[in-house]
Structures are given as C-alpha cells and as structure tokens.
Amino acid sequence: QLQLVESGGGLVQAGGSLRLSCTASTPSTPRFQDCTMGWFRQTPGKEREFVASITWNGDKTFYAQSVRGRVTVSRDNAKDTAYLQMTDLSPDDTAVYYCAAYYLGLALPTTQGAYRHWGQGTQVTVSS
C-alpha cells in the first residue's frame, strides 16, 4: 500500500505563507509517479473539502475556487513528494490538511472518495 506523510503545517499570521509537503514511502504499490495527487482540508464539524490536485506528471492542475490564486500545487517524482504552497493565508484557511493519491487518475476529481490512499494530516492554524 502507498503510504503518505504530510509535513510543514504550523501557526502563521494572516497574510503569511506556508509550504506543505507530502512524501510517499518507497518502494510502494501503486507507485507515487503513477498517481494523481490531491490536497484536502477539514475543520471540526465540517466535511472534508477539496483544495487542489495535480496529475501524475504535473501537466495539469485544478484548484478550489476558495483558494484559487493563492495556492500552488506541484510535485517532484524523483523525490516521491507533492507540495502545496499557500500564500495570503486567512483564518478561514485554518484546518487539518491531507494529501491523497488516486492511482492512474485520468482526471482531477474533487471528491475525496476518488482517492484511495491518504496521509494522516498536518495542522495549519492562521491567526488574525
């Protein structure tokens, strides 16, 4: 099974920036480079929501409207790592952020059910 570990979360002031990382274990089945990667976030009492996604080779990306223009998703398959660069953060961005993998993904789904492998999450807290 593909195992994912998120890192880079923490406390940041409003207007600040943060870069999250998601590293896959190797070797693994499926391989990291064969997977579409997605980022989601969740706050207490709310459903997990889609943030961003990127295809296996990084040629296409998709973003939720709430973060578009402030977030960049990228990946480095040589390092088995995906990234989520966030800028101009606000308290509304406070959440636990998760990365997930979709084996041989041909699209960039926004539903969490499409992703079969998940990390444990990293907390992002934005203060006013």
Kinemage of the C-alpha trace (Angstrom):
@kinemage 1
@onewidth
@group {chain A} dominant
@subgroup {mainchain}
@vectorlist {calphas} color= white
{ca gln a 1} P 0.000 0.000 0.000
{ca leu a 2} L 1.161 3.529 -0.771
{ca gln a 3} L 1.853 5.385 2.478
{ca leu a 4} L 1.820 9.181 2.604
{ca val a 5} L 3.152 11.549 5.273
{ca glu a 6} L 2.331 15.270 5.366
{ca ser a 7} L 4.566 17.889 6.943
{ca gly a 8} L 5.049 21.652 7.044
{ca gly a 9} L 1.968 22.708 8.982
{ca gly a 10} L 2.050 25.158 11.852
{ca leu a 11} L 0.951 28.557 13.117
{ca val a 12} L 1.129 31.505 10.739
{ca gln a 13} L -0.192 35.067 10.804
{ca ala a 14} L -2.877 36.231 8.401
{ca gly a 15} L -1.311 37.250 5.115
{ca gly a 16} L 1.574 34.864 5.568
{ca ser a 17} L 2.696 31.858 3.562
{ca leu a 18} L 3.225 28.187 4.220
{ca arg a 19} L 4.512 25.241 2.189
{ca leu a 20} L 3.179 21.765 2.904
{ca ser a 21} L 4.912 18.577 1.774
{ca cys a 22} L 3.575 15.083 1.167
{ca thr a 23} L 6.168 12.316 0.894
{ca ala a 24} L 5.394 8.766 -0.234
{ca ser a 25} L 7.084 5.636 1.004
{ca thr a 26} L 9.270 3.711 -1.438
{ca pro a 27} L 9.047 1.135 -2.857
{ca ser a 28} L 5.278 1.084 -2.936
{ca thr a 29} L 2.305 -0.302 -4.801
{ca pro a 30} L 0.993 1.732 -6.528
{ca arg a 31} L 3.998 3.854 -7.396
{ca phe a 32} L 3.849 7.522 -6.464
{ca gln a 33} L 4.639 8.571 -10.029
{ca asp a 34} L 1.591 6.649 -11.314
{ca cys a 35} L -0.840 8.602 -9.139
{ca thr a 36} L -2.795 11.781 -9.359
{ca met a 37} L -2.265 13.653 -6.087
{ca gly a 38} L -4.886 15.665 -4.261
{ca trp a 39} L -4.937 18.006 -1.279
{ca phe a 40} L -7.937 18.306 1.047
{ca arg a 41} L -8.661 20.090 4.309
{ca gln a 42} L -11.063 19.636 7.199
{ca thr a 43} L -12.182 21.639 10.236
{ca pro a 44} L -14.143 20.278 13.228
{ca gly a 45} L -17.818 19.788 12.456
{ca lys a 46} L -17.381 20.208 8.713
{ca glu a 47} L -16.916 17.818 5.827
{ca arg a 48} L -13.519 17.343 4.278
{ca glu a 49} L -13.218 19.706 1.321
{ca phe a 50} L -11.126 19.690 -1.814
{ca val a 51} L -8.244 22.153 -2.136
{ca ala a 52} L -6.094 21.232 -5.151
{ca ser a 53} L -4.945 18.347 -7.345
{ca ile a 54} L -2.205 17.540 -9.849
{ca thr a 55} L -1.787 14.832 -12.498
{ca trp a 56} L 0.866 12.120 -12.341
{ca asn a 57} L 3.353 14.095 -14.441
{ca gly a 58} L 2.314 17.547 -13.268
{ca asp a 59} L 0.959 18.655 -16.640
{ca lys a 60} L -2.463 19.650 -15.260
{ca thr a 61} L -3.651 21.167 -12.001
{ca phe a 62} L -7.006 22.145 -10.547
{ca tyr a 63} L -7.930 24.349 -7.600
{ca ala a 64} L -10.958 25.022 -5.448
{ca gln a 65} L -12.445 28.457 -6.048
{ca ser a 66} L -11.835 29.393 -2.420
{ca val a 67} L -8.049 29.116 -2.806
{ca arg a 68} L -7.520 29.867 -6.493
{ca gly a 69} L -4.815 32.458 -6.965
{ca arg a 70} L -3.359 31.880 -3.500
{ca val a 71} L -2.314 28.230 -3.750
{ca thr a 72} L 0.091 26.334 -5.999
{ca val a 73} L 0.268 22.542 -6.124
{ca ser a 74} L 3.387 20.873 -7.507
{ca arg a 75} L 5.284 17.597 -7.362
{ca asp a 76} L 8.771 16.130 -7.698
{ca asn a 77} L 8.515 12.488 -8.713
{ca ala a 78} L 12.252 11.978 -8.259
{ca lys a 79} L 11.684 12.709 -4.559
{ca asp a 80} L 8.276 10.985 -4.342
{ca thr a 81} L 6.920 14.235 -2.940
{ca ala a 82} L 3.988 16.556 -3.615
{ca tyr a 83} L 3.761 20.140 -2.385
{ca leu a 84} L 1.113 22.700 -1.545
{ca gln a 85} L 2.389 26.281 -1.484
{ca met a 86} L -0.097 28.624 0.198
{ca thr a 87} L 0.098 32.414 0.258
{ca asp a 88} L -2.022 35.275 1.601
{ca leu a 89} L -3.462 32.993 4.253
{ca ser a 90} L -6.514 33.943 6.299
{ca pro a 91} L -8.164 32.423 9.398
{ca asp a 92} L -10.631 30.728 7.037
{ca asp a 93} L -7.731 28.562 5.856
{ca thr a 94} L -7.284 27.047 9.323
{ca ala a 95} L -7.753 23.282 9.022
{ca val a 96} L -6.067 19.914 9.037
{ca tyr a 97} L -4.615 19.429 5.568
{ca tyr a 98} L -4.428 15.980 3.983
{ca cys a 99} L -2.767 14.658 0.852
{ca ala a 100} L -4.182 11.719 -1.084
{ca ala a 101} L -3.316 9.544 -4.084
{ca tyr a 102} L -5.518 8.363 -6.969
{ca tyr a 103} L -3.880 5.503 -8.864
{ca leu a 104} L -3.736 6.030 -12.645
{ca gly a 105} L -6.022 9.005 -12.293
{ca leu a 106} L -7.115 10.295 -15.679
{ca ala a 107} L -8.882 13.314 -14.275
{ca leu a 108} L -8.626 15.677 -11.321
{ca pro a 109} L -11.596 14.724 -9.125
{ca thr a 110} L -12.685 16.968 -6.294
{ca thr a 111} L -14.453 14.228 -4.314
{ca gln a 112} L -12.494 12.536 -1.556
{ca gly a 113} L -13.976 9.143 -2.431
{ca ala a 114} L -11.937 9.038 -5.635
{ca tyr a 115} L -8.668 8.949 -3.690
{ca arg a 116} L -7.693 5.597 -2.182
{ca his a 117} L -4.529 6.443 -0.234
{ca trp a 118} L -4.391 9.120 2.456
{ca gly a 119} L -1.895 10.699 4.792
{ca gln a 120} L -2.549 11.423 8.466
{ca gly a 121} L -2.809 15.185 8.012
{ca thr a 122} L -0.942 18.266 9.213
{ca gln a 123} L -2.487 21.141 11.177
{ca val a 124} L -2.464 24.653 9.710
{ca thr a 125} L -3.580 27.473 12.005
{ca val a 126} L -3.846 31.047 10.736
{ca ser a 127} L -4.134 33.795 13.346
{ca ser a 128} L -5.748 37.177 12.761
